[in-house]
Amino acid sequence: MTGRERAAIARLLIICAAYALGDALLWQLRASGLATIVPALLAAAAFMATRDGGPSGGGEETYWRGRRIDRDRWR
């Protein structure tokens, strides 16, 4: 397992934990009307907080099979 795969699994676990936290909080507060929205919002926030790269998610870097490609080499 590569470091990139480990990071992806850790990110998935953080997103799942955020969803479960939202679900548990609503269960404790007995707020069933918000049961779909709040956990999904917390999971989306965790997704955005754990993304890598800049605002677009990847920047100018291009990868092929895990290796960075130098675009200037092919011009």
TORMARSE-542089 format. One record per atom (N, C-alpha, C, O): residue number from 1; residue in one letter; x, y, z. Coordinates in steps of 0.05 Angstrom, whole numbers, plus 5000, padded with zeros to 4 digits. Example, Ala and Ser with C-alpha at 12.3 -4.5 7.8 and 13.67 -1.06 7.14 Angstrom:
BEGIN
+-----+------+------+-------+------+
: seq : type : east : north :   up :
+-----+------+------+-------+------+
:   1 :    a : 5264 :  4886 : 5156 :
:   1 :    a : 5246 :  4910 : 5156 :
:   1 :    a : 5264 :  4934 : 5156 :
:   1 :    a : 5285 :  4934 : 5169 :
:   2 :    s : 5257 :  4955 : 5142 :
:   2 :    s : 5273 :  4979 : 5143 :
:   2 :    s : 5258 :  5001 : 5157 :
:   2 :    s : 5268 :  5023 : 5161 :
+-----+------+------+-------+------+
This chain:
BEGIN
+-----+------+------+-------+------+
: seq : type : east : north :   up :
+-----+------+------+-------+------+
:   1 :    m : 5017 :  4977 : 5000 :
:   1 :    m : 5000 :  5000 : 5000 :
:   1 :    m : 5018 :  5025 : 5000 :
:   1 :    m : 5036 :  5027 : 5016 :
:   2 :    t : 5012 :  5043 : 4982 :
:   2 :    t : 5028 :  5067 : 4980 :
:   2 :    t : 5018 :  5088 : 4999 :
:   2 :    t : 4997 :  5086 : 5012 :
:   3 :    g : 5034 :  5109 : 5002 :
:   3 :    g : 5027 :  5131 : 5020 :
:   3 :    g : 5002 :  5146 : 5010 :
:   3 :    g : 4986 :  5155 : 5026 :
:   4 :    r : 4999 :  5147 : 4984 :
:   4 :    r : 4975 :  5160 : 4972 :
:   4 :    r : 4950 :  5144 : 4979 :
:   4 :    r : 4929 :  5156 : 4985 :
:   5 :    e : 4952 :  5118 : 4978 :
:   5 :    e : 4929 :  5101 : 4985 :
:   5 :    e : 4922 :  5103 : 5015 :
:   5 :    e : 4899 :  5104 : 5022 :
:   6 :    r : 4943 :  5105 : 5031 :
:   6 :    r : 4938 :  5108 : 5060 :
:   6 :    r : 4924 :  5135 : 5066 :
:   6 :    r : 4906 :  5136 : 5083 :
:   7 :    a : 4933 :  5155 : 5052 :
:   7 :    a : 4921 :  5182 : 5056 :
:   7 :    a : 4891 :  5181 : 5047 :
:   7 :    a : 4874 :  5194 : 5059 :
:   8 :    a : 4886 :  5167 : 5025 :
:   8 :    a : 4858 :  5165 : 5016 :
:   8 :    a : 4840 :  5150 : 5035 :
:   8 :    a : 4817 :  5158 : 5040 :
:   9 :    i : 4851 :  5129 : 5047 :
:   9 :    i : 4836 :  5114 : 5067 :
:   9 :    i : 4831 :  5131 : 5092 :
:   9 :    i : 4810 :  5130 : 5104 :
:  10 :    a : 4852 :  5145 : 5101 :
:  10 :    a : 4849 :  5163 : 5124 :
:  10 :    a : 4828 :  5185 : 5119 :
:  10 :    a : 4812 :  5191 : 5136 :
:  11 :    r : 4828 :  5195 : 5095 :
:  11 :    r : 4808 :  5216 : 5087 :
:  11 :    r : 4780 :  5204 : 5088 :
:  11 :    r : 4762 :  5217 : 5097 :
:  12 :    l : 4777 :  5180 : 5077 :
:  12 :    l : 4751 :  5167 : 5078 :
:  12 :    l : 4741 :  5162 : 5107 :
:  12 :    l : 4718 :  5167 : 5113 :
:  13 :    l : 4759 :  5154 : 5124 :
:  13 :    l : 4752 :  5150 : 5152 :
:  13 :    l : 4744 :  5176 : 5166 :
:  13 :    l : 4726 :  5176 : 5182 :
:  14 :    i : 4758 :  5198 : 5159 :
:  14 :    i : 4751 :  5223 : 5171 :
:  14 :    i : 4723 :  5232 : 5162 :
:  14 :    i : 4707 :  5243 : 5178 :
:  15 :    i : 4717 :  5228 : 5136 :
:  15 :    i : 4691 :  5236 : 5126 :
:  15 :    i : 4669 :  5219 : 5139 :
:  15 :    i : 4648 :  5229 : 5146 :
:  16 :    c : 4674 :  5193 : 5141 :
:  16 :    c : 4654 :  5175 : 5154 :
:  16 :    c : 4650 :  5183 : 5184 :
:  16 :    c : 4628 :  5182 : 5194 :
:  17 :    a : 4672 :  5190 : 5197 :
:  17 :    a : 4670 :  5197 : 5225 :
:  17 :    a : 4654 :  5223 : 5228 :
:  17 :    a : 4638 :  5226 : 5247 :
:  18 :    a : 4657 :  5242 : 5210 :
:  18 :    a : 4642 :  5267 : 5211 :
:  18 :    a : 4612 :  5262 : 5207 :
:  18 :    a : 4595 :  5273 : 5220 :
:  19 :    y : 4606 :  5244 : 5188 :
:  19 :    y : 4578 :  5237 : 5183 :
:  19 :    y : 4566 :  5223 : 5208 :
:  19 :    y : 4544 :  5230 : 5217 :
:  20 :    a : 4581 :  5205 : 5220 :
:  20 :    a : 4571 :  5190 : 5244 :
:  20 :    a : 4568 :  5210 : 5267 :
:  20 :    a : 4549 :  5207 : 5283 :
:  21 :    l : 4586 :  5229 : 5270 :
:  21 :    l : 4584 :  5249 : 5291 :
:  21 :    l : 4558 :  5265 : 5288 :
:  21 :    l : 4544 :  5270 : 5307 :
:  22 :    g : 4552 :  5274 : 5264 :
:  22 :    g : 4528 :  5289 : 5259 :
:  22 :    g : 4503 :  5272 : 5264 :
:  22 :    g : 4483 :  5282 : 5275 :
:  23 :    d : 4504 :  5247 : 5257 :
:  23 :    d : 4481 :  5229 : 5262 :
:  23 :    d : 4477 :  5225 : 5292 :
:  23 :    d : 4455 :  5224 : 5301 :
:  24 :    a : 4499 :  5221 : 5306 :
:  24 :    a : 4497 :  5216 : 5335 :
:  24 :    a : 4487 :  5241 : 5350 :
:  24 :    a : 4471 :  5239 : 5369 :
:  25 :    l : 4497 :  5265 : 5341 :
:  25 :    l : 4487 :  5289 : 5354 :
:  25 :    l : 4457 :  5294 : 5350 :
:  25 :    l : 4443 :  5301 : 5369 :
:  26 :    l : 4448 :  5288 : 5326 :
:  26 :    l : 4419 :  5292 : 5321 :
:  26 :    l : 4403 :  5271 : 5336 :
:  26 :    l : 4380 :  5276 : 5344 :
:  27 :    w : 4414 :  5247 : 5339 :
:  27 :    w : 4400 :  5226 : 5354 :
:  27 :    w : 4397 :  5234 : 5383 :
:  27 :    w : 4376 :  5230 : 5396 :
:  28 :    q : 4419 :  5246 : 5394 :
:  28 :    q : 4419 :  5255 : 5422 :
:  28 :    q : 4399 :  5278 : 5427 :
:  28 :    q : 4386 :  5279 : 5447 :
:  29 :    l : 4398 :  5296 : 5407 :
:  29 :    l : 4380 :  5319 : 5409 :
:  29 :    l : 4352 :  5313 : 5400 :
:  29 :    l : 4334 :  5330 : 5403 :
:  30 :    r : 4347 :  5289 : 5390 :
:  30 :    r : 4321 :  5280 : 5380 :
:  30 :    r : 4310 :  5300 : 5359 :
:  30 :    r : 4287 :  5307 : 5360 :
:  31 :    a : 4327 :  5308 : 5341 :
:  31 :    a : 4320 :  5326 : 5320 :
:  31 :    a : 4318 :  5311 : 5294 :
:  31 :    a : 4336 :  5313 : 5277 :
:  32 :    s : 4298 :  5294 : 5291 :
:  32 :    s : 4296 :  5277 : 5268 :
:  32 :    s : 4290 :  5292 : 5242 :
:  32 :    s : 4294 :  5281 : 5220 :
:  33 :    g : 4280 :  5316 : 5243 :
:  33 :    g : 4274 :  5331 : 5219 :
:  33 :    g : 4299 :  5339 : 5204 :
:  33 :    g : 4298 :  5344 : 5180 :
:  34 :    l : 4322 :  5341 : 5218 :
:  34 :    l : 4347 :  5349 : 5205 :
:  34 :    l : 4365 :  5325 : 5200 :
:  34 :    l : 4389 :  5328 : 5195 :
:  35 :    a : 4355 :  5301 : 5203 :
:  35 :    a : 4371 :  5277 : 5203 :
:  35 :    a : 4386 :  5272 : 5177 :
:  35 :    a : 4406 :  5258 : 5177 :
:  36 :    t : 4377 :  5283 : 5155 :
:  36 :    t : 4390 :  5278 : 5130 :
:  36 :    t : 4410 :  5301 : 5124 :
:  36 :    t : 4431 :  5296 : 5112 :
:  37 :    i : 4403 :  5325 : 5131 :
:  37 :    i : 4418 :  5348 : 5123 :
:  37 :    i : 4444 :  5352 : 5139 :
:  37 :    i : 4465 :  5356 : 5128 :
:  38 :    v : 4442 :  5351 : 5165 :
:  38 :    v : 4465 :  5358 : 5182 :
:  38 :    v : 4488 :  5338 : 5179 :
:  38 :    v : 4511 :  5347 : 5176 :
:  39 :    p : 4484 :  5312 : 5180 :
:  39 :    p : 4507 :  5294 : 5175 :
:  39 :    p : 4520 :  5297 : 5148 :
:  39 :    p : 4544 :  5296 : 5145 :
:  40 :    a : 4503 :  5302 : 5128 :
:  40 :    a : 4514 :  5306 : 5101 :
:  40 :    a : 4531 :  5332 : 5099 :
:  40 :    a : 4551 :  5332 : 5086 :
:  41 :    l : 4522 :  5353 : 5113 :
:  41 :    l : 4537 :  5378 : 5113 :
:  41 :    l : 4564 :  5374 : 5128 :
:  41 :    l : 4584 :  5385 : 5119 :
:  42 :    l : 4563 :  5359 : 5150 :
:  42 :    l : 4588 :  5354 : 5164 :
:  42 :    l : 4607 :  5337 : 5148 :
:  42 :    l : 4632 :  5342 : 5148 :
:  43 :    a : 4597 :  5317 : 5133 :
:  43 :    a : 4614 :  5301 : 5116 :
:  43 :    a : 4625 :  5318 : 5093 :
:  43 :    a : 4648 :  5315 : 5086 :
:  44 :    a : 4609 :  5335 : 5082 :
:  44 :    a : 4619 :  5353 : 5060 :
:  44 :    a : 4640 :  5372 : 5070 :
:  44 :    a : 4659 :  5377 : 5056 :
:  45 :    a : 4637 :  5382 : 5095 :
:  45 :    a : 4657 :  5399 : 5106 :
:  45 :    a : 4683 :  5384 : 5111 :
:  45 :    a : 4705 :  5395 : 5107 :
:  46 :    a : 4681 :  5359 : 5120 :
:  46 :    a : 4705 :  5343 : 5124 :
:  46 :    a : 4718 :  5337 : 5097 :
:  46 :    a : 4743 :  5336 : 5095 :
:  47 :    f : 4702 :  5333 : 5077 :
:  47 :    f : 4713 :  5328 : 5050 :
:  47 :    f : 4729 :  5352 : 5040 :
:  47 :    f : 4751 :  5349 : 5029 :
:  48 :    m : 4717 :  5376 : 5044 :
:  48 :    m : 4731 :  5400 : 5035 :
:  48 :    m : 4756 :  5406 : 5052 :
:  48 :    m : 4775 :  5417 : 5042 :
:  49 :    a : 4755 :  5400 : 5077 :
:  49 :    a : 4777 :  5405 : 5095 :
:  49 :    a : 4801 :  5387 : 5090 :
:  49 :    a : 4824 :  5394 : 5096 :
:  50 :    t : 4796 :  5363 : 5080 :
:  50 :    t : 4817 :  5344 : 5076 :
:  50 :    t : 4827 :  5342 : 5047 :
:  50 :    t : 4843 :  5325 : 5041 :
:  51 :    r : 4816 :  5358 : 5029 :
:  51 :    r : 4825 :  5357 : 5002 :
:  51 :    r : 4854 :  5366 : 4999 :
:  51 :    r : 4863 :  5382 : 5015 :
:  52 :    d : 4868 :  5356 : 4979 :
:  52 :    d : 4895 :  5364 : 4975 :
:  52 :    d : 4897 :  5382 : 4950 :
:  52 :    d : 4879 :  5382 : 4933 :
:  53 :    g : 4917 :  5398 : 4949 :
:  53 :    g : 4920 :  5417 : 4927 :
:  53 :    g : 4907 :  5444 : 4933 :
:  53 :    g : 4899 :  5449 : 4955 :
:  54 :    g : 4905 :  5460 : 4912 :
:  54 :    g : 4894 :  5486 : 4914 :
:  54 :    g : 4864 :  5486 : 4911 :
:  54 :    g : 4851 :  5466 : 4915 :
:  55 :    p : 4852 :  5509 : 4904 :
:  55 :    p : 4823 :  5511 : 4901 :
:  55 :    p : 4812 :  5493 : 4880 :
:  55 :    p : 4789 :  5484 : 4882 :
:  56 :    s : 4827 :  5487 : 4859 :
:  56 :    s : 4817 :  5469 : 4838 :
:  56 :    s : 4822 :  5440 : 4845 :
:  56 :    s : 4812 :  5422 : 4831 :
:  57 :    g : 4838 :  5435 : 4866 :
:  57 :    g : 4842 :  5407 : 4875 :
:  57 :    g : 4868 :  5395 : 4864 :
:  57 :    g : 4877 :  5375 : 4875 :
:  58 :    g : 4880 :  5406 : 4843 :
:  58 :    g : 4904 :  5393 : 4832 :
:  58 :    g : 4925 :  5412 : 4822 :
:  58 :    g : 4948 :  5405 : 4820 :
:  59 :    g : 4917 :  5436 : 4816 :
:  59 :    g : 4936 :  5456 : 4806 :
:  59 :    g : 4945 :  5449 : 4778 :
:  59 :    g : 4929 :  5439 : 4762 :
:  60 :    e : 4970 :  5455 : 4772 :
:  60 :    e : 4981 :  5452 : 4745 :
:  60 :    e : 4995 :  5425 : 4742 :
:  60 :    e : 5004 :  5419 : 4720 :
:  61 :    e : 4997 :  5409 : 4763 :
:  61 :    e : 5012 :  5384 : 4761 :
:  61 :    e : 4995 :  5363 : 4748 :
:  61 :    e : 4971 :  5360 : 4753 :
:  62 :    t : 5008 :  5347 : 4731 :
:  62 :    t : 4996 :  5325 : 4717 :
:  62 :    t : 5010 :  5300 : 4725 :
:  62 :    t : 5035 :  5299 : 4725 :
:  63 :    y : 4995 :  5279 : 4731 :
:  63 :    y : 5007 :  5254 : 4739 :
:  63 :    y : 4998 :  5231 : 4721 :
:  63 :    y : 4976 :  5231 : 4711 :
:  64 :    w : 5016 :  5212 : 4717 :
:  64 :    w : 5010 :  5188 : 4702 :
:  64 :    w : 5021 :  5165 : 4717 :
:  64 :    w : 5046 :  5163 : 4720 :
:  65 :    r : 5004 :  5147 : 4726 :
:  65 :    r : 5012 :  5124 : 4741 :
:  65 :    r : 5030 :  5131 : 4765 :
:  65 :    r : 5050 :  5118 : 4771 :
:  66 :    g : 5022 :  5152 : 4779 :
:  66 :    g : 5035 :  5160 : 4804 :
:  66 :    g : 5060 :  5176 : 4800 :
:  66 :    g : 5072 :  5185 : 4820 :
:  67 :    r : 5068 :  5182 : 4775 :
:  67 :    r : 5092 :  5198 : 4770 :
:  67 :    r : 5084 :  5225 : 4759 :
:  67 :    r : 5066 :  5227 : 4742 :
:  68 :    r : 5099 :  5245 : 4767 :
:  68 :    r : 5094 :  5272 : 4757 :
:  68 :    r : 5105 :  5274 : 4729 :
:  68 :    r : 5127 :  5265 : 4723 :
:  69 :    i : 5089 :  5287 : 4711 :
:  69 :    i : 5097 :  5290 : 4683 :
:  69 :    i : 5107 :  5318 : 4679 :
:  69 :    i : 5094 :  5337 : 4687 :
:  70 :    d : 5130 :  5321 : 4667 :
:  70 :    d : 5141 :  5347 : 4660 :
:  70 :    d : 5132 :  5354 : 4632 :
:  70 :    d : 5141 :  5343 : 4613 :
:  71 :    r : 5113 :  5374 : 4631 :
:  71 :    r : 5102 :  5382 : 4605 :
:  71 :    r : 5122 :  5395 : 4587 :
:  71 :    r : 5120 :  5394 : 4563 :
:  72 :    d : 5142 :  5409 : 4599 :
:  72 :    d : 5162 :  5423 : 4583 :
:  72 :    d : 5179 :  5403 : 4568 :
:  72 :    d : 5191 :  5411 : 4547 :
:  73 :    r : 5182 :  5379 : 4577 :
:  73 :    r : 5199 :  5360 : 4564 :
:  73 :    r : 5188 :  5352 : 4536 :
:  73 :    r : 5203 :  5345 : 4518 :
:  74 :    w : 5161 :  5353 : 4533 :
:  74 :    w : 5149 :  5344 : 4508 :
:  74 :    w : 5143 :  5367 : 4489 :
:  74 :    w : 5130 :  5362 : 4468 :
:  75 :    r : 5151 :  5391 : 4495 :
:  75 :    r : 5145 :  5414 : 4477 :
:  75 :    r : 5168 :  5419 : 4458 :
:  75 :    r : 5166 :  5437 : 4442 :
+-----+------+------+-------+------+
